[in-house]
Amino acid sequence: MDDVVPTVDLIRTKEYSNISKITDRDHLTDENWHKWKDHMKQVFNNCNISGYVTGMVKRLNKDNNIAGACNWDKNDS
């Protein structure tokens, strides 16, 4: 049997380590919703994970593509 190439690549989170750190002043509060939302959208876009957040990137069937489904699970988390 040929090796199946995953159709979902694993996102290397270490490349985005400085983006993923959120300081205390950037935590969501009742007063900063709009600014926080815009900041989170920017982080998601910069990390190439917007499709996971919005549901546009669908999870693969593990029976058909184990590696791709596992990559999807890691990316989604």
C-alpha positions as CSV (number, residue, x, y, z in Angstrom):
1,M,0.0,0.0,0.0
2,D,1.3,3.5,-0.9
3,D,1.8,6.0,1.9
4,V,-1.0,8.4,2.0
5,V,0.1,12.1,2.0
6,P,-2.0,14.1,4.5
7,T,-4.1,16.7,2.8
8,V,-4.0,19.0,5.9
9,D,-0.5,20.2,6.8
10,L,0.5,20.6,10.4
11,I,0.9,24.2,11.3
12,R,4.2,24.8,13.1
13,T,3.2,26.8,16.1
14,K,6.8,27.5,17.2
15,E,7.0,29.9,14.2
16,Y,4.3,32.0,15.8
17,S,5.4,31.8,19.5
18,N,5.7,35.6,19.9
19,I,2.2,36.2,18.4
20,S,0.5,33.6,20.6
21,K,1.6,35.3,23.9
22,I,-1.2,37.4,25.2
23,T,-0.4,39.8,27.9
24,D,-2.7,40.5,30.9
25,R,-3.7,43.9,29.4
26,D,-4.9,42.1,26.2
27,H,-7.3,39.7,28.0
28,L,-11.0,40.1,27.2
29,T,-13.0,42.4,29.5
30,D,-16.5,44.0,29.3
31,E,-14.9,47.2,28.1
32,N,-12.5,46.0,25.4
33,W,-14.6,43.5,23.3
34,H,-14.2,45.2,19.9
35,K,-10.5,45.8,20.3
36,W,-10.0,42.3,21.6
37,K,-12.0,40.8,18.7
38,D,-9.9,42.6,16.1
39,H,-6.7,41.6,17.9
40,M,-7.8,37.9,17.9
41,K,-8.7,38.0,14.2
42,Q,-5.3,39.4,13.4
43,V,-3.6,36.7,15.5
44,F,-5.7,34.0,13.7
45,N,-4.8,35.4,10.3
46,N,-1.1,35.7,11.1
47,C,-1.0,32.1,12.3
48,N,-3.0,30.8,9.3
49,I,-5.7,29.3,11.5
50,S,-8.7,31.5,10.6
51,G,-10.3,28.6,8.7
52,Y,-10.3,26.5,11.8
53,V,-11.9,29.2,13.9
54,T,-14.6,29.9,11.3
55,G,-15.2,26.3,10.4
56,M,-14.1,26.7,6.8
57,V,-11.5,24.0,7.2
58,K,-13.4,20.8,7.7
59,R,-12.0,17.8,9.6
60,L,-10.9,14.9,7.4
61,N,-12.4,11.4,7.9
62,K,-9.8,9.5,10.0
63,D,-10.7,6.3,8.1
64,N,-9.6,7.9,4.8
65,N,-6.6,10.0,5.9
66,I,-5.3,9.4,9.4
67,A,-2.3,11.8,9.1
68,G,-4.5,14.6,7.8
69,A,-7.1,14.1,10.5
70,C,-4.5,14.1,13.2
71,N,-2.9,17.3,11.8
72,W,-6.4,18.9,11.7
73,D,-6.9,18.0,15.3
74,K,-3.6,19.5,16.4
75,N,-4.2,22.6,14.2
76,D,-7.7,23.1,15.6
77,S,-6.5,22.9,19.2
